Amino acid sequence: MNKSWQAQLDQLIDSNRTSIIELRRQLHQYPEPSGEERETSRYLSEQLEQAGLHVRLGKNQCGVIADADYVTPGTSSSQPDRIALRADIDALNIRDAKEVSYRSKHDGIMHACGHDAHTTIVFSAISALREMHAQGLLPWPVHIRAIFQPAEETAQGARQMIQEGALEGVAAILATHMDPTRETGRIGLRPGTLTAICDTILVTVRGRAGHGARPHEARDPIAAAAQFLTAVYQTVRKKTDIENTVVASFGEFQGGQNANVIPNQATLRGTLRTLTAAARQAAQEEIKRLGQEVAQQTETHFEIEFDRGCESVKNDPSLVQLLATTAKQVLHDDAIESISEPSMGSEDFSFYCEQIPAAMFRLGSATGSENRFPLHSANFDITEESLLIGAKIMAHAVILWSAPD
């Protein structure tokens, strides 16, 4: 008896296990930060062109868009639209602390959010589809686009790729995100809101400089900024509806250059994460009110701006159902875990969601107590078995989506 296309696809991906792992390790060793992914893009484009895909590079040679049309001989396609698979290719400015053979060779830069894995999964999925086509194993025509996107961490890459035509002729798009809190062999699904809105908070505090020995003669912007930080952390969450979750946090505080000099100015940068437009507006108003209040108390001047970032990822219910069906084929019913609450993390995949039906799933990448370091950790890693699972789910989903009506 002939094997089903599902079984043949899984067997094909399993047979490529070594090359799949090698690709991810190659990417992990040579990471590039947001907006500088030229060598990664060049490497991927060369590999894709050799595989016979139509390839074009993005702006400044960062990012890759690759198309393939797999039409079974003797048949014609009734579905002109493509389904796209998106991967992000940028890394973070973090020093890799792992003691492994594939540790980052670029000091101070590492793939600490799984983007090397996302890239490997999408690349492996389209490679498997190409081999299925070459062997005459595809059950029907498949039209696919792979989007290897730069600058996800700065929320610029998706918009850039969309402006360059990444979604032209595309009717749906899928993506995954590694999940170190979830066991390998399990995936997380949630229709509707998956991630938070994320805006950057920019705060400038201006005071009056003075000698560190005589702070009463100065108007200390550092002290005012510290008071403001405390007020934000203590107040903003309490002032909003508990159902409209709000998280404000600051990761950058700059002020002064000398230990004994009170400077004229201090600056803060952070993020505001919310789940609704109403919560976003209320939180922004509260932060501005706190700034005015602290300014009056400290006789300093506050300038507070919000740089609009990502909207929420909104998962299309029909595509979530497609992923559930696919996961059951690749894994089993118990492997699917419902995500009860949206994540307060953000994702610029949201910009694709605003244009066409889209869905992202969480891919378990931990085993037991190992590989449990969180995203953006200097020790972050994944289980390599998760790469094969992700590639299978993606490839199965493409074929199922492409089925004739």
C-alpha atoms as a printed R data frame, in Angstrom:
    type eleno elety resid chain resno       x      y       z
1   ATOM     1    CA   MET     A     1   0.000  0.000   0.000
2   ATOM     2    CA   ASN     A     2   1.273  3.466  -0.902
3   ATOM     3    CA   LYS     A     3   1.923  5.775   1.998
4   ATOM     4    CA   SER     A     4  -0.198  8.871   2.414
5   ATOM     5    CA   TRP     A     5   1.336 12.199   1.430
6   ATOM     6    CA   GLN     A     6   1.359 13.090   5.131
7   ATOM     7    CA   ALA     A     7   3.520 10.098   6.017
8   ATOM     8    CA   GLN     A     8   5.792 10.688   3.034
9   ATOM     9    CA   LEU     A     9   6.250 14.336   3.987
10  ATOM    10    CA   ASP     A    10   7.124 13.487   7.587
11  ATOM    11    CA   GLN     A    11   9.558 10.795   6.468
12  ATOM    12    CA   LEU     A    12  11.216 13.230   4.080
13  ATOM    13    CA   ILE     A    13  11.709 15.855   6.792
14  ATOM    14    CA   ASP     A    14  13.043 13.222   9.203
15  ATOM    15    CA   SER     A    15  15.539 12.112   6.558
16  ATOM    16    CA   ASN     A    16  16.839 15.696   6.385
17  ATOM    17    CA   ARG     A    17  17.368 15.902  10.134
18  ATOM    18    CA   THR     A    18  21.133 16.394   9.940
19  ATOM    19    CA   SER     A    19  20.973 19.235   7.406
20  ATOM    20    CA   ILE     A    20  18.133 20.928   9.312
21  ATOM    21    CA   ILE     A    21  20.146 20.947  12.537
22  ATOM    22    CA   GLU     A    22  23.266 22.106  10.687
23  ATOM    23    CA   LEU     A    23  21.377 25.055   9.196
24  ATOM    24    CA   ARG     A    24  20.110 26.202  12.578
25  ATOM    25    CA   ARG     A    25  23.569 25.892  14.125
26  ATOM    26    CA   GLN     A    26  25.083 27.843  11.236
27  ATOM    27    CA   LEU     A    27  22.592 30.668  11.760
28  ATOM    28    CA   HIS     A    28  23.106 30.579  15.511
29  ATOM    29    CA   GLN     A    29  26.871 30.962  15.175
30  ATOM    30    CA   TYR     A    30  26.670 33.984  12.877
31  ATOM    31    CA   PRO     A    31  23.869 36.242  14.178
32  ATOM    32    CA   GLU     A    32  23.274 39.796  12.953
33  ATOM    33    CA   PRO     A    33  21.324 42.545  14.726
34  ATOM    34    CA   SER     A    34  18.222 44.280  13.393
35  ATOM    35    CA   GLY     A    35  18.797 46.144  10.145
36  ATOM    36    CA   GLU     A    36  22.195 44.546   9.555
37  ATOM    37    CA   GLU     A    37  21.178 41.049   8.393
38  ATOM    38    CA   ARG     A    38  23.016 41.245   5.051
39  ATOM    39    CA   GLU     A    39  25.158 38.116   5.348
40  ATOM    40    CA   THR     A    40  22.218 36.100   6.671
41  ATOM    41    CA   SER     A    41  20.084 37.325   3.765
42  ATOM    42    CA   ARG     A    42  22.831 36.596   1.237
43  ATOM    43    CA   TYR     A    43  23.332 33.087   2.588
44  ATOM    44    CA   LEU     A    44  19.615 32.300   2.542
45  ATOM    45    CA   SER     A    45  19.067 33.773  -0.917
46  ATOM    46    CA   GLU     A    46  21.886 31.674  -2.377
47  ATOM    47    CA   GLN     A    47  20.490 28.494  -0.832
48  ATOM    48    CA   LEU     A    48  16.975 29.296  -2.053
49  ATOM    49    CA   GLU     A    49  18.106 30.120  -5.584
50  ATOM    50    CA   GLN     A    50  19.997 26.833  -5.763
51  ATOM    51    CA   ALA     A    51  16.722 25.126  -4.790
52  ATOM    52    CA   GLY     A    52  15.004 26.725  -7.794
53  ATOM    53    CA   LEU     A    53  12.925 29.364  -6.020
54  ATOM    54    CA   HIS     A    54  12.394 32.847  -7.400
55  ATOM    55    CA   VAL     A    55  14.234 35.088  -4.929
56  ATOM    56    CA   ARG     A    56  14.494 38.820  -4.297
57  ATOM    57    CA   LEU     A    57  16.310 40.677  -1.561
58  ATOM    58    CA   GLY     A    58  14.801 43.417   0.575
59  ATOM    59    CA   LYS     A    59  15.897 46.996   1.119
60  ATOM    60    CA   ASN     A    60  19.633 47.408   1.846
61  ATOM    61    CA   GLN     A    61  20.068 43.708   1.030
62  ATOM    62    CA   CYS     A    62  18.285 42.763   4.263
63  ATOM    63    CA   GLY     A    63  15.444 40.262   4.129
64  ATOM    64    CA   VAL     A    64  14.479 37.686   1.505
65  ATOM    65    CA   ILE     A    65  11.236 36.945  -0.354
66  ATOM    66    CA   ALA     A    66  11.141 33.595  -2.150
67  ATOM    67    CA   ASP     A    67   8.342 32.198  -4.322
68  ATOM    68    CA   ALA     A    68   7.686 28.694  -5.581
69  ATOM    69    CA   ASP     A    69   4.894 27.278  -7.744
70  ATOM    70    CA   TYR     A    70   4.555 23.533  -7.484
71  ATOM    71    CA   VAL     A    71   2.031 22.312 -10.025
72  ATOM    72    CA   THR     A    72   1.507 18.599 -10.489
73  ATOM    73    CA   PRO     A    73   2.165 17.549 -14.115
74  ATOM    74    CA   GLY     A    74  -1.032 17.186 -16.086
75  ATOM    75    CA   THR     A    75  -3.077 19.410 -13.794
76  ATOM    76    CA   SER     A    76  -3.819 23.102 -13.658
77  ATOM    77    CA   SER     A    77  -4.102 25.319 -10.641
78  ATOM    78    CA   SER     A    78  -7.457 26.832  -9.713
79  ATOM    79    CA   GLN     A    79  -5.929 28.752  -6.799
80  ATOM    80    CA   PRO     A    80  -3.805 31.677  -7.997
81  ATOM    81    CA   ASP     A    81  -3.236 33.067  -4.508
82  ATOM    82    CA   ARG     A    82  -0.290 32.073  -2.380
83  ATOM    83    CA   ILE     A    83   0.059 31.136   1.232
84  ATOM    84    CA   ALA     A    84   3.073 32.686   2.922
85  ATOM    85    CA   LEU     A    85   5.320 31.432   5.702
86  ATOM    86    CA   ARG     A    86   7.106 34.148   7.666
87  ATOM    87    CA   ALA     A    87  10.342 33.867   9.619
88  ATOM    88    CA   ASP     A    88  12.297 36.632  11.347
89  ATOM    89    CA   ILE     A    89  16.085 36.614  10.915
90  ATOM    90    CA   ASP     A    90  17.495 39.264  13.282
91  ATOM    91    CA   ALA     A    91  19.323 38.684  16.564
92  ATOM    92    CA   LEU     A    92  19.735 40.625  19.802
93  ATOM    93    CA   ASN     A    93  22.593 42.584  21.352
94  ATOM    94    CA   ILE     A    94  23.208 39.967  24.040
95  ATOM    95    CA   ARG     A    95  26.406 38.032  24.705
96  ATOM    96    CA   ASP     A    96  25.867 34.290  24.243
97  ATOM    97    CA   ALA     A    97  26.627 32.578  27.562
98  ATOM    98    CA   LYS     A    98  26.031 28.984  26.437
99  ATOM    99    CA   GLU     A    99  28.944 26.550  26.456
100 ATOM   100    CA   VAL     A   100  28.021 24.722  23.242
101 ATOM   101    CA   SER     A   101  29.822 24.034  19.963
102 ATOM   102    CA   TYR     A   102  27.442 26.323  18.060
103 ATOM   103    CA   ARG     A   103  27.818 29.273  20.409
104 ATOM   104    CA   SER     A   104  27.669 32.693  18.716
105 ATOM   105    CA   LYS     A   105  30.939 33.739  17.104
106 ATOM   106    CA   HIS     A   106  29.832 37.382  17.039
107 ATOM   107    CA   ASP     A   107  30.620 38.696  20.504
108 ATOM   108    CA   GLY     A   108  27.757 40.604  22.060
109 ATOM   109    CA   ILE     A   109  25.180 39.343  19.546
110 ATOM   110    CA   MET     A   110  23.080 36.183  19.770
111 ATOM   111    CA   HIS     A   111  19.856 34.549  18.691
112 ATOM   112    CA   ALA     A   112  18.180 34.772  22.095
113 ATOM   113    CA   CYS     A   113  14.599 34.746  20.823
114 ATOM   114    CA   GLY     A   114  14.594 31.734  18.495
115 ATOM   115    CA   HIS     A   115  14.714 33.609  15.197
116 ATOM   116    CA   ASP     A   116  17.385 31.212  13.912
117 ATOM   117    CA   ALA     A   117  14.959 28.375  14.635
118 ATOM   118    CA   HIS     A   118  12.043 30.177  12.939
119 ATOM   119    CA   THR     A   119  14.225 30.688   9.853
120 ATOM   120    CA   THR     A   120  15.318 27.057   9.835
121 ATOM   121    CA   ILE     A   121  11.739 25.830  10.177
122 ATOM   122    CA   VAL     A   122  10.422 27.888   7.259
123 ATOM   123    CA   PHE     A   123  13.433 27.036   5.097
124 ATOM   124    CA   SER     A   124  13.040 23.335   5.902
125 ATOM   125    CA   ALA     A   125   9.309 23.381   5.211
126 ATOM   126    CA   ILE     A   126   9.683 24.890   1.743
127 ATOM   127    CA   SER     A   127  12.624 22.577   1.009
128 ATOM   128    CA   ALA     A   128  10.472 19.583   1.893
129 ATOM   129    CA   LEU     A   129   7.677 20.831  -0.356
130 ATOM   130    CA   ARG     A   130  10.180 21.214  -3.205
131 ATOM   131    CA   GLU     A   131  11.344 17.614  -2.748
132 ATOM   132    CA   MET     A   132   7.750 16.390  -2.553
133 ATOM   133    CA   HIS     A   133   7.062 18.119  -5.864
134 ATOM   134    CA   ALA     A   134  10.217 16.741  -7.477
135 ATOM   135    CA   GLN     A   135   9.159 13.220  -6.501
136 ATOM   136    CA   GLY     A   136   5.579 13.750  -7.704
137 ATOM   137    CA   LEU     A   137   4.196 13.330  -4.192
138 ATOM   138    CA   LEU     A   138   2.185 16.538  -3.792
139 ATOM   139    CA   PRO     A   139  -1.541 15.755  -3.909
140 ATOM   140    CA   TRP     A   140  -2.413 19.052  -5.637
141 ATOM   141    CA   PRO     A   141  -0.784 22.331  -6.763
142 ATOM   142    CA   VAL     A   142   0.920 24.460  -4.146
143 ATOM   143    CA   HIS     A   143   1.823 28.144  -4.463
144 ATOM   144    CA   ILE     A   144   4.000 29.345  -1.623
145 ATOM   145    CA   ARG     A   145   5.957 32.401  -0.555
146 ATOM   146    CA   ALA     A   146   8.620 32.389   2.136
147 ATOM   147    CA   ILE     A   147   9.279 35.715   3.854
148 ATOM   148    CA   PHE     A   148  12.558 35.928   5.760
149 ATOM   149    CA   GLN     A   149  12.058 39.220   7.518
150 ATOM   150    CA   PRO     A   150  14.657 41.519   9.085
151 ATOM   151    CA   ALA     A   151  14.295 43.812  12.094
152 ATOM   152    CA   GLU     A   152  11.520 42.154  14.081
153 ATOM   153    CA   GLU     A   153  13.078 43.199  17.372
154 ATOM   154    CA   THR     A   154  12.821 46.876  16.397
155 ATOM   155    CA   ALA     A   155   9.313 46.459  14.928
156 ATOM   156    CA   GLN     A   156  10.484 47.793  11.567
157 ATOM   157    CA   GLY     A   157  10.946 44.693   9.430
158 ATOM   158    CA   ALA     A   158   7.357 43.641   8.785
159 ATOM   159    CA   ARG     A   159   6.344 47.110   7.634
160 ATOM   160    CA   GLN     A   160   9.408 47.254   5.403
161 ATOM   161    CA   MET     A   161   8.630 43.916   3.757
162 ATOM   162    CA   ILE     A   162   4.967 44.820   3.251
163 ATOM   163    CA   GLN     A   163   5.995 48.082   1.566
164 ATOM   164    CA   GLU     A   164   8.231 46.053  -0.734
165 ATOM   165    CA   GLY     A   165   5.335 43.858  -1.848
166 ATOM   166    CA   ALA     A   166   5.758 40.825   0.387
167 ATOM   167    CA   LEU     A   167   1.982 40.324   0.612
168 ATOM   168    CA   GLU     A   168   1.096 40.962  -3.029
169 ATOM   169    CA   GLY     A   169  -0.817 37.926  -4.268
170 ATOM   170    CA   VAL     A   170  -0.792 36.357  -0.810
171 ATOM   171    CA   ALA     A   171  -4.119 35.240   0.668
172 ATOM   172    CA   ALA     A   172  -2.940 33.971   4.070
173 ATOM   173    CA   ILE     A   173   0.199 33.894   6.187
174 ATOM   174    CA   LEU     A   174   1.483 31.638   8.984
175 ATOM   175    CA   ALA     A   175   4.302 31.961  11.505
176 ATOM   176    CA   THR     A   176   5.581 30.294  14.629
177 ATOM   177    CA   HIS     A   177   7.390 31.389  17.771
178 ATOM   178    CA   MET     A   178   9.582 29.181  19.912
179 ATOM   179    CA   ASP     A   179   8.202 28.680  23.408
180 ATOM   180    CA   PRO     A   180  10.704 27.657  26.107
181 ATOM   181    CA   THR     A   181   7.889 27.307  28.658
182 ATOM   182    CA   ARG     A   182   6.236 24.540  26.643
183 ATOM   183    CA   GLU     A   183   7.416 20.951  26.266
184 ATOM   184    CA   THR     A   184   8.851 19.855  22.933
185 ATOM   185    CA   GLY     A   185   6.088 18.030  21.088
186 ATOM   186    CA   ARG     A   186   3.387 20.453  22.200
187 ATOM   187    CA   ILE     A   187   2.075 23.616  20.597
188 ATOM   188    CA   GLY     A   188   0.031 26.522  21.902
189 ATOM   189    CA   LEU     A   189  -2.922 27.905  19.929
190 ATOM   190    CA   ARG     A   190  -5.225 30.848  20.530
191 ATOM   191    CA   PRO     A   191  -7.728 32.420  18.118
192 ATOM   192    CA   GLY     A   192  -8.085 36.196  18.307
193 ATOM   193    CA   THR     A   193  -5.706 38.321  20.364
194 ATOM   194    CA   LEU     A   194  -2.382 36.547  20.936
195 ATOM   195    CA   THR     A   195  -0.005 39.367  21.912
196 ATOM   196    CA   ALA     A   196  -0.084 42.869  23.350
197 ATOM   197    CA   ILE     A   197   0.054 46.304  21.804
198 ATOM   198    CA   CYS     A   198   3.521 47.717  22.452
199 ATOM   199    CA   ASP     A   199   4.580 51.373  22.427
200 ATOM   200    CA   THR     A   200   7.939 52.882  23.361
201 ATOM   201    CA   ILE     A   201   7.942 55.438  26.189
202 ATOM   202    CA   LEU     A   202  10.425 58.294  25.757
203 ATOM   203    CA   VAL     A   203  10.938 60.530  28.796
204 ATOM   204    CA   THR     A   204  13.222 63.563  28.983
205 ATOM   205    CA   VAL     A   205  13.645 65.283  32.368
206 ATOM   206    CA   ARG     A   206  15.298 68.710  32.409
207 ATOM   207    CA   GLY     A   207  16.546 70.293  35.607
208 ATOM   208    CA   ARG     A   208  19.394 72.546  36.675
209 ATOM   209    CA   ALA     A   209  22.976 71.308  37.026
210 ATOM   210    CA   GLY     A   210  24.948 71.657  40.229
211 ATOM   211    CA   HIS     A   211  27.671 70.289  42.452
212 ATOM   212    CA   GLY     A   212  27.060 66.894  44.025
213 ATOM   213    CA   ALA     A   213  27.959 68.327  47.420
214 ATOM   214    CA   ARG     A   214  25.214 70.951  47.222
215 ATOM   215    CA   PRO     A   215  22.093 69.296  45.744
216 ATOM   216    CA   HIS     A   216  19.892 72.001  47.310
217 ATOM   217    CA   GLU     A   217  21.289 74.450  44.766
218 ATOM   218    CA   ALA     A   218  20.346 72.241  41.818
219 ATOM   219    CA   ARG     A   219  17.174 70.781  40.395
220 ATOM   220    CA   ASP     A   220  18.157 67.163  40.102
221 ATOM   221    CA   PRO     A   221  16.696 65.470  36.978
222 ATOM   222    CA   ILE     A   222  18.013 62.042  38.062
223 ATOM   223    CA   ALA     A   223  16.187 62.202  41.375
224 ATOM   224    CA   ALA     A   224  13.048 63.406  39.584
225 ATOM   225    CA   ALA     A   225  13.299 60.587  37.044
226 ATOM   226    CA   ALA     A   226  13.717 58.033  39.848
227 ATOM   227    CA   GLN     A   227  10.644 59.413  41.613
228 ATOM   228    CA   PHE     A   228   8.722 59.223  38.346
229 ATOM   229    CA   LEU     A   229   9.794 55.594  37.807
230 ATOM   230    CA   THR     A   230   8.555 54.603  41.244
231 ATOM   231    CA   ALA     A   231   5.248 56.371  40.666
232 ATOM   232    CA   VAL     A   232   4.725 54.621  37.313
233 ATOM   233    CA   TYR     A   233   5.464 51.174  38.716
234 ATOM   234    CA   GLN     A   234   3.183 51.706  41.709
235 ATOM   235    CA   THR     A   235   0.288 53.490  40.030
236 ATOM   236    CA   VAL     A   236  -0.285 52.750  36.341
237 ATOM   237    CA   ARG     A   237  -1.462 49.143  36.720
238 ATOM   238    CA   LYS     A   238  -3.838 50.097  39.556
239 ATOM   239    CA   LYS     A   239  -5.444 52.874  37.546
240 ATOM   240    CA   THR     A   240  -6.633 50.577  34.751
241 ATOM   241    CA   ASP     A   241  -9.290 47.909  34.509
242 ATOM   242    CA   ILE     A   242  -7.828 44.551  35.556
243 ATOM   243    CA   GLU     A   243  -9.235 42.970  32.386
244 ATOM   244    CA   ASN     A   244  -7.306 45.471  30.258
245 ATOM   245    CA   THR     A   245  -3.882 44.331  31.392
246 ATOM   246    CA   VAL     A   246  -1.195 47.007  31.365
247 ATOM   247    CA   VAL     A   247   2.563 46.576  31.772
248 ATOM   248    CA   ALA     A   248   4.922 49.562  31.855
249 ATOM   249    CA   SER     A   249   8.637 48.889  32.225
250 ATOM   250    CA   PHE     A   250  11.850 50.817  31.637
251 ATOM   251    CA   GLY     A   251  15.104 49.346  30.367
252 ATOM   252    CA   GLU     A   252  17.190 52.459  29.795
253 ATOM   253    CA   PHE     A   253  18.097 55.274  32.233
254 ATOM   254    CA   GLN     A   254  20.749 57.820  31.256
255 ATOM   255    CA   GLY     A   255  21.890 60.960  33.009
256 ATOM   256    CA   GLY     A   256  25.181 62.694  33.671
257 ATOM   257    CA   GLN     A   257  28.817 61.766  33.110
258 ATOM   258    CA   ASN     A   258  30.491 62.544  36.422
259 ATOM   259    CA   ALA     A   259  29.914 61.083  39.875
260 ATOM   260    CA   ASN     A   260  30.059 64.492  41.577
261 ATOM   261    CA   VAL     A   261  28.015 66.534  39.094
262 ATOM   262    CA   ILE     A   262  24.243 66.793  39.065
263 ATOM   263    CA   PRO     A   263  23.422 67.039  35.343
264 ATOM   264    CA   ASN     A   264  20.991 69.250  33.481
265 ATOM   265    CA   GLN     A   265  19.094 66.330  31.946
266 ATOM   266    CA   ALA     A   266  18.136 62.671  32.360
267 ATOM   267    CA   THR     A   267  16.381 60.393  29.901
268 ATOM   268    CA   LEU     A   268  14.350 57.206  30.219
269 ATOM   269    CA   ARG     A   269  13.213 54.696  27.612
270 ATOM   270    CA   GLY     A   270  10.762 51.916  28.230
271 ATOM   271    CA   THR     A   271   7.743 50.115  26.860
272 ATOM   272    CA   LEU     A   272   4.021 50.293  27.493
273 ATOM   273    CA   ARG     A   273   2.123 47.085  26.762
274 ATOM   274    CA   THR     A   274  -1.659 46.933  26.682
275 ATOM   275    CA   LEU     A   275  -4.373 44.657  25.328
276 ATOM   276    CA   THR     A   276  -6.960 47.197  24.197
277 ATOM   277    CA   ALA     A   277  -7.000 50.648  22.620
278 ATOM   278    CA   ALA     A   278  -8.896 51.989  25.638
279 ATOM   279    CA   ALA     A   279  -6.283 50.638  28.061
280 ATOM   280    CA   ARG     A   280  -3.514 52.103  25.915
281 ATOM   281    CA   GLN     A   281  -5.064 55.575  25.987
282 ATOM   282    CA   ALA     A   282  -5.815 55.442  29.716
283 ATOM   283    CA   ALA     A   283  -2.281 54.285  30.566
284 ATOM   284    CA   GLN     A   284  -0.676 56.949  28.405
285 ATOM   285    CA   GLU     A   285  -2.773 59.658  30.038
286 ATOM   286    CA   GLU     A   286  -1.862 58.367  33.504
287 ATOM   287    CA   ILE     A   287   1.859 58.316  32.717
288 ATOM   288    CA   LYS     A   288   1.700 61.894  31.438
289 ATOM   289    CA   ARG     A   289  -0.227 62.949  34.567
290 ATOM   290    CA   LEU     A   290   2.425 61.401  36.791
291 ATOM   291    CA   GLY     A   291   5.125 63.246  34.886
292 ATOM   292    CA   GLN     A   292   3.382 66.573  35.421
293 ATOM   293    CA   GLU     A   293   2.896 65.805  39.108
294 ATOM   294    CA   VAL     A   294   6.558 64.925  39.674
295 ATOM   295    CA   ALA     A   295   7.661 67.951  37.650
296 ATOM   296    CA   GLN     A   296   5.709 70.255  39.957
297 ATOM   297    CA   GLN     A   297   7.071 68.585  43.082
298 ATOM   298    CA   THR     A   298  10.709 68.697  41.920
299 ATOM   299    CA   GLU     A   299  10.666 71.938  39.908
300 ATOM   300    CA   THR     A   300  11.870 70.099  36.823
301 ATOM   301    CA   HIS     A   301  10.424 69.838  33.324
302 ATOM   302    CA   PHE     A   302   9.123 66.552  31.871
303 ATOM   303    CA   GLU     A   303   8.665 65.758  28.185
304 ATOM   304    CA   ILE     A   304   6.896 62.428  27.628
305 ATOM   305    CA   GLU     A   305   6.350 60.953  24.182
306 ATOM   306    CA   PHE     A   306   4.981 57.626  22.993
307 ATOM   307    CA   ASP     A   307   6.419 56.049  19.871
308 ATOM   308    CA   ARG     A   308   3.692 53.871  18.381
309 ATOM   309    CA   GLY     A   309   4.957 50.341  17.967
310 ATOM   310    CA   CYS     A   310   3.258 47.001  17.312
311 ATOM   311    CA   GLU     A   311  -0.447 46.360  17.466
312 ATOM   312    CA   SER     A   312  -1.745 43.046  18.807
313 ATOM   313    CA   VAL     A   313  -1.304 39.868  16.811
314 ATOM   314    CA   LYS     A   314  -4.834 38.820  15.870
315 ATOM   315    CA   ASN     A   315  -5.040 35.165  14.926
316 ATOM   316    CA   ASP     A   316  -7.596 34.280  12.265
317 ATOM   317    CA   PRO     A   317  -9.855 31.522  13.716
318 ATOM   318    CA   SER     A   318  -9.985 29.505  10.489
319 ATOM   319    CA   LEU     A   319  -6.192 29.440  10.250
320 ATOM   320    CA   VAL     A   320  -5.936 28.457  13.911
321 ATOM   321    CA   GLN     A   321  -8.249 25.546  13.114
322 ATOM   322    CA   LEU     A   322  -6.010 24.655  10.162
323 ATOM   323    CA   LEU     A   323  -2.992 24.577  12.485
324 ATOM   324    CA   ALA     A   324  -4.920 22.432  14.974
325 ATOM   325    CA   THR     A   325  -5.773 19.931  12.239
326 ATOM   326    CA   THR     A   326  -2.162 19.931  11.100
327 ATOM   327    CA   ALA     A   327  -0.790 19.442  14.610
328 ATOM   328    CA   LYS     A   328  -3.054 16.443  15.091
329 ATOM   329    CA   GLN     A   329  -1.602 14.906  11.909
330 ATOM   330    CA   VAL     A   330   1.986 15.562  12.933
331 ATOM   331    CA   LEU     A   331   1.669 14.936  16.674
332 ATOM   332    CA   HIS     A   332  -1.521 13.890  18.486
333 ATOM   333    CA   ASP     A   333  -4.632 15.451  19.997
334 ATOM   334    CA   ASP     A   334  -3.080 15.936  23.424
335 ATOM   335    CA   ALA     A   335  -0.213 17.936  21.905
336 ATOM   336    CA   ILE     A   336  -2.449 20.950  21.342
337 ATOM   337    CA   GLU     A   337  -2.652 23.331  24.294
338 ATOM   338    CA   SER     A   338  -5.081 26.205  24.419
339 ATOM   339    CA   ILE     A   339  -3.507 29.541  25.352
340 ATOM   340    CA   SER     A   340  -5.942 30.982  27.874
341 ATOM   341    CA   GLU     A   341  -4.648 34.551  28.036
342 ATOM   342    CA   PRO     A   342  -2.824 36.785  25.551
343 ATOM   343    CA   SER     A   343   0.888 37.298  26.046
344 ATOM   344    CA   MET     A   344   2.099 40.726  27.129
345 ATOM   345    CA   GLY     A   345   4.966 40.277  24.684
346 ATOM   346    CA   SER     A   346   4.717 41.933  21.282
347 ATOM   347    CA   GLU     A   347   5.371 40.821  17.723
348 ATOM   348    CA   ASP     A   348   5.565 42.809  14.496
349 ATOM   349    CA   PHE     A   349   3.838 39.864  12.817
350 ATOM   350    CA   SER     A   350   0.826 41.982  13.810
351 ATOM   351    CA   PHE     A   351   1.384 44.183  10.743
352 ATOM   352    CA   TYR     A   352   0.717 41.201   8.463
353 ATOM   353    CA   CYS     A   353  -2.407 40.426  10.504
354 ATOM   354    CA   GLU     A   354  -3.764 43.881   9.653
355 ATOM   355    CA   GLN     A   355  -3.533 43.103   5.933
356 ATOM   356    CA   ILE     A   356  -4.614 39.469   5.415
357 ATOM   357    CA   PRO     A   357  -5.783 36.440   7.434
358 ATOM   358    CA   ALA     A   358  -2.850 35.373   9.611
359 ATOM   359    CA   ALA     A   359  -1.986 33.049  12.468
360 ATOM   360    CA   MET     A   360   0.972 32.354  14.703
361 ATOM   361    CA   PHE     A   361   1.427 29.308  16.933
362 ATOM   362    CA   ARG     A   362   3.682 28.720  19.920
363 ATOM   363    CA   LEU     A   363   6.080 25.835  19.381
364 ATOM   364    CA   GLY     A   364   7.292 23.993  22.472
365 ATOM   365    CA   SER     A   365  11.084 23.867  22.625
366 ATOM   366    CA   ALA     A   366  11.888 22.578  26.123
367 ATOM   367    CA   THR     A   367  12.405 19.105  27.548
368 ATOM   368    CA   GLY     A   368  12.016 18.437  31.245
369 ATOM   369    CA   SER     A   369  13.943 20.995  33.279
370 ATOM   370    CA   GLU     A   370  16.410 21.668  30.471
371 ATOM   371    CA   ASN     A   371  16.280 24.539  27.982
372 ATOM   372    CA   ARG     A   372  13.999 26.494  30.295
373 ATOM   373    CA   PHE     A   373  15.890 29.743  30.057
374 ATOM   374    CA   PRO     A   374  13.448 32.475  29.017
375 ATOM   375    CA   LEU     A   375  13.389 34.357  25.744
376 ATOM   376    CA   HIS     A   376  16.012 37.128  25.601
377 ATOM   377    CA   SER     A   377  18.189 35.251  28.091
378 ATOM   378    CA   ALA     A   378  21.932 34.896  27.484
379 ATOM   379    CA   ASN     A   379  21.487 31.122  28.005
380 ATOM   380    CA   PHE     A   380  18.453 30.699  25.741
381 ATOM   381    CA   ASP     A   381  18.457 27.538  23.630
382 ATOM   382    CA   ILE     A   382  16.010 25.114  22.060
383 ATOM   383    CA   THR     A   383  15.674 21.377  21.597
384 ATOM   384    CA   GLU     A   384  16.629 20.510  18.036
385 ATOM   385    CA   GLU     A   385  13.735 18.050  17.756
386 ATOM   386    CA   SER     A   386  11.424 21.077  17.799
387 ATOM   387    CA   LEU     A   387  12.874 22.165  14.439
388 ATOM   388    CA   LEU     A   388  11.557 19.033  12.733
389 ATOM   389    CA   ILE     A   389   8.176 19.348  14.402
390 ATOM   390    CA   GLY     A   390   7.855 22.971  13.326
391 ATOM   391    CA   ALA     A   391   8.849 22.194   9.741
392 ATOM   392    CA   LYS     A   392   6.311 19.362   9.551
393 ATOM   393    CA   ILE     A   393   3.476 21.524  10.904
394 ATOM   394    CA   MET     A   394   4.283 24.335   8.490
395 ATOM   395    CA   ALA     A   395   4.591 22.065   5.446
396 ATOM   396    CA   HIS     A   396   1.411 20.129   6.282
397 ATOM   397    CA   ALA     A   397  -0.476 23.393   6.759
398 ATOM   398    CA   VAL     A   398   0.620 24.703   3.353
399 ATOM   399    CA   ILE     A   399  -0.611 21.570   1.604
400 ATOM   400    CA   LEU     A   400  -3.919 21.458   3.486
401 ATOM   401    CA   TRP     A   401  -4.572 25.158   2.836
402 ATOM   402    CA   SER     A   402  -3.870 24.613  -0.863
403 ATOM   403    CA   ALA     A   403  -6.433 21.795  -1.221
404 ATOM   404    CA   PRO     A   404  -8.900 22.334  -4.087
405 ATOM   405    CA   ASP     A   405 -12.425 23.378  -3.062
